[in-house]
């Protein structure tokens, strides 16, 4: 699976995994130019106390997409029209607004977010949003499954399995196997062990993909 991913998605999941390893929400994002070259990378840093220059941390606004957008070197939104933002999770309402204001015209995300996702704002009767002509779409389901395993594990670690279920039930509708696998892996401590072993995200993605294909709920 990992070998089949584009460089854009590989970089996005690398950022998401690093966020997980540092105790933040496992979401990663990258921005590419018209030639599909990565020009910035960002990850969620809400639970961290340090961040590189032009990024933010230790606050509720330290989202992956925000950190990727903050690194754009120019205020010229005309140039941004040719950029594409890739993110492992549907942009929330905060990040959707930031994308609209940035002038970036194309977004691709891996996992839908029925709780905080803001992609539906693109259909709002708002003249400014409509003037941006944003092209925002969800990628193939298997990419969302990869992300949902990481996120499920993080939500359970943060809230406990019983309390986390009120969130996970929303995600089960589209990613049932990923949610159950995330719960299983949390009970087994699989991702925590991967962090301790410094396992690369490529290995983790391949393991997730293999287990989802064969997962029968046991």
C-alpha positions as CSV (number, residue, x, y, z in Angstrom):
1,X,0.0,0.0,0.0
2,X,2.6,2.6,1.0
3,X,4.6,2.1,-2.2
4,X,1.4,3.0,-4.2
5,X,0.8,6.3,-2.5
6,X,1.7,9.5,-4.2
7,X,4.5,11.6,-2.6
8,X,1.8,14.1,-1.5
9,X,-0.1,11.5,0.5
10,X,3.1,9.9,1.9
11,X,4.2,13.3,3.2
12,X,0.8,14.0,4.7
13,X,0.7,10.7,6.6
14,X,4.3,11.2,7.7
15,X,3.2,14.4,9.3
16,X,0.1,12.8,10.9
17,X,2.2,10.0,12.4
18,X,4.7,12.5,13.8
19,X,1.8,14.4,15.4
20,X,0.6,11.1,17.0
21,X,4.1,10.3,18.2
22,X,4.4,13.7,19.9
23,X,1.0,13.5,21.6
24,X,-1.0,15.7,19.3
25,X,-4.0,14.8,17.1
26,X,-2.7,12.6,14.2
27,X,-3.5,14.9,11.3
28,X,-0.9,16.0,8.6
29,X,-1.1,18.3,5.6
30,X,1.1,19.4,2.7
31,X,0.7,22.1,0.0
32,X,2.0,21.4,-3.5
33,X,2.6,23.8,-6.4
34,X,1.4,23.5,-10.0
35,X,4.2,21.0,-10.7
36,X,3.1,18.8,-7.8
37,X,6.2,19.8,-5.8
38,X,5.7,20.0,-2.0
39,X,6.3,23.6,-0.8
40,X,5.1,23.3,2.8
41,X,4.3,20.6,5.3
42,X,2.3,21.0,8.6
43,X,0.9,18.8,11.4
44,X,-1.3,19.2,14.4
45,X,0.7,20.6,17.3
46,X,-2.1,21.5,19.8
47,X,-0.5,19.5,22.6
48,X,3.1,20.6,22.0
49,X,5.1,23.5,23.4
50,X,7.5,24.1,20.5
51,X,7.1,24.7,16.8
52,X,9.3,25.6,13.8
53,X,9.4,29.2,12.6
54,X,6.1,30.2,10.8
55,X,4.1,27.5,12.7
56,X,2.0,27.6,15.8
57,X,1.7,25.2,18.8
58,X,0.2,24.8,22.3
59,X,-3.2,26.1,21.4
60,X,-6.5,25.0,19.9
61,X,-5.7,26.7,16.6
62,X,-2.5,24.7,15.9
63,X,-4.0,22.5,13.2
64,X,-2.1,20.8,10.4
65,X,-3.7,22.8,7.6
66,X,-3.0,26.1,9.5
67,X,0.6,25.2,10.0
68,X,1.0,24.3,6.3
69,X,-0.7,27.6,5.2
70,X,1.3,29.8,7.6
71,X,4.5,28.8,5.7
72,X,3.4,30.2,2.3
73,X,6.0,32.8,1.4
74,X,3.7,35.2,-0.5
75,X,0.5,37.1,0.2
76,X,-0.3,36.9,-3.5
77,X,-3.5,34.8,-3.7
78,X,-3.2,34.7,-7.5
79,X,-0.1,32.5,-7.1
80,X,-2.0,30.4,-4.6
81,X,-4.7,29.5,-7.1
82,X,-2.3,26.9,-8.6
83,X,-1.6,25.3,-5.2
84,X,-3.3,22.1,-3.8
85,X,-3.6,21.3,-0.2
86,X,-3.6,17.6,0.9
87,X,-4.7,16.7,4.4
88,X,-5.4,13.4,6.1
89,X,-8.7,14.7,7.5
90,X,-11.5,16.8,6.2
91,X,-10.7,20.4,7.1
92,X,-12.6,21.7,10.1
93,X,-14.5,25.0,10.0
94,X,-11.4,26.9,11.2
95,X,-9.2,25.4,8.5
96,X,-11.8,25.7,5.8
97,X,-12.0,29.4,6.5
98,X,-8.2,29.7,6.5
99,X,-8.0,27.9,3.1
100,X,-10.6,30.2,1.7
101,X,-8.7,33.3,2.9
102,X,-5.4,32.0,1.6
103,X,-6.6,31.8,-2.0
104,X,-5.6,28.1,-2.4
105,X,-8.1,26.7,-4.8
106,X,-7.9,22.9,-4.5
107,X,-8.1,20.6,-1.5
108,X,-8.0,16.8,-1.2
109,X,-8.6,15.1,2.1
110,X,-8.4,11.4,3.2
111,X,-11.0,11.0,5.9
112,X,-14.4,12.6,6.2
113,X,-15.2,14.2,9.6
114,X,-18.9,14.2,10.4
115,X,-18.4,16.0,13.6
116,X,-16.1,19.0,12.9
117,X,-15.7,18.8,9.1
118,X,-16.3,22.0,7.2
119,X,-16.3,20.9,3.6
120,X,-20.0,21.4,3.3
121,X,-19.4,25.2,3.9
122,X,-18.3,25.2,0.2
123,X,-22.0,24.9,-0.6
124,X,-23.1,27.8,1.6
125,X,-24.9,30.8,0.2
126,X,-22.0,33.0,0.8
127,X,-20.8,35.2,-2.1
128,X,-17.2,35.4,-0.9
129,X,-16.8,31.6,-0.6
130,X,-18.5,31.1,-4.0
131,X,-16.1,33.6,-5.5
132,X,-13.1,31.5,-4.5
133,X,-14.3,28.5,-6.6
134,X,-12.8,26.0,-4.2
135,X,-12.4,22.5,-5.5
136,X,-12.6,20.3,-2.3
137,X,-13.0,16.6,-2.5
138,X,-12.6,13.5,-0.4
139,X,-10.1,11.0,-1.7
140,X,-10.5,7.2,-2.0
141,X,-12.0,5.4,1.0
142,X,-8.9,3.4,1.7
143,X,-7.0,6.6,2.6
144,X,-9.7,7.5,5.0
145,X,-9.4,4.1,6.6
146,X,-5.7,4.6,7.3
147,X,-6.4,7.9,8.9
148,X,-9.3,6.6,11.0
149,X,-7.2,3.9,12.6
150,X,-4.7,6.5,13.8
151,X,-7.4,8.9,15.0
152,X,-9.4,6.2,16.7
153,X,-6.4,5.2,18.7
154,X,-5.7,8.8,19.7
155,X,-9.3,9.5,20.7
156,X,-9.4,6.5,23.0
157,X,-6.1,7.3,24.6
158,X,-7.4,10.9,25.3
159,X,-10.9,10.1,26.5
160,X,-11.0,6.4,27.4
161,X,-12.8,3.8,25.3
162,X,-16.3,4.3,26.9
163,X,-16.4,8.0,26.5
164,X,-14.7,7.9,23.0
165,X,-17.6,5.8,21.7
166,X,-19.9,8.8,21.3
167,X,-17.4,10.1,18.8
168,X,-16.5,6.8,17.2
169,X,-20.1,6.0,16.4
170,X,-20.2,8.9,14.0
171,X,-17.2,7.6,12.1
172,X,-18.4,4.0,12.0
173,X,-21.0,4.8,9.3
174,X,-18.3,5.2,6.7
175,X,-15.2,3.5,8.2
176,X,-16.6,0.5,10.3
177,X,-13.6,-1.7,9.8
178,X,-11.1,1.0,10.5
179,X,-12.8,2.0,13.7
180,X,-12.9,-1.6,15.0
181,X,-9.3,-2.1,14.1
182,X,-8.3,1.1,15.8
183,X,-10.1,-0.1,19.0
184,X,-8.3,-3.5,18.7
185,X,-4.9,-1.9,18.2
186,X,-5.4,0.4,21.1
187,X,-6.2,-2.5,23.4
188,X,-3.1,-4.3,22.1
189,X,-0.9,-1.2,22.4
190,X,0.2,-1.6,18.8
191,X,0.7,2.1,17.9
192,X,2.3,3.0,21.2
193,X,4.8,0.1,20.6
194,X,5.4,1.4,17.1
195,X,6.3,4.8,18.6
196,X,8.7,3.2,21.1
197,X,10.3,1.3,18.2
198,X,10.5,4.3,15.9
199,X,8.7,2.4,13.3
200,X,8.2,4.3,10.0
201,X,4.7,5.3,9.0
202,X,5.2,3.2,5.8
203,X,5.3,0.0,7.8
204,X,2.3,1.1,9.9
205,X,0.3,1.9,6.8
206,X,1.0,-1.4,5.2
207,X,0.1,-3.2,8.4
208,X,-3.2,-1.3,8.7
209,X,-4.0,-2.0,5.0
210,X,-3.3,-5.7,5.4
211,X,-5.4,-6.1,8.5
212,X,-8.4,-4.1,7.2
213,X,-8.5,-6.4,4.2
214,X,-8.6,-9.4,6.4
215,X,-10.5,-8.0,9.4
216,X,-13.5,-10.0,10.4
217,X,-14.3,-8.4,13.7
218,X,-12.6,-11.0,15.9
